C-alpha cells in the first residue's frame, strides 16, 4: 500500500494526475493500477476510484477510467 500526498486545486485534477502516474507505473511488477484511488486529505475514508473497478470474465480488471462510457478495456 502506498499513499502519495499531492496538492492540486480540484478533485478532477487529482484524478487526472493519479491516472497518469498509475499508467506510467503499470509495467512495474507488483503495482496494481486498477486499485488506485483519490481522496481529500480531510476525508481519506471517502475514496474515488481512478480506474473502472469491474472484473472482466477472464479475471482481469478494466483499465478505463472510472465511470467510463462504452465497453470495458482489459488491463
Residue, then its C-alpha position, 0 to 999 in steps of 0.5 A: x500500500x502506498x499513499x502519495x500526498x499531492x496538492x492540486x486545486x480540484x478533485x478532477x485534477x487529482x484524478x487526472x494526475x493519479x491516472x497518469x502516474x498509475x499508467x506510467x507505473x503499470x509495467x512495474x511488477x507488483x503495482x496494481x493500477x486498477x486499485x488506485x484511488x483519490x481522496x481529500x486529505x480531510x476525508x481519506x475514508x471517502x475514496x474515488x476510484x481512478x480506474x473502472x473497478x469491474x472484473x472482466x470474465x477472464x479475471x482481469x480488471x478494466x483499465x478505463x477510467x472510472x465511470x467510463x462510457x462504452x465497453x470495458x478495456x482489459x488491463 
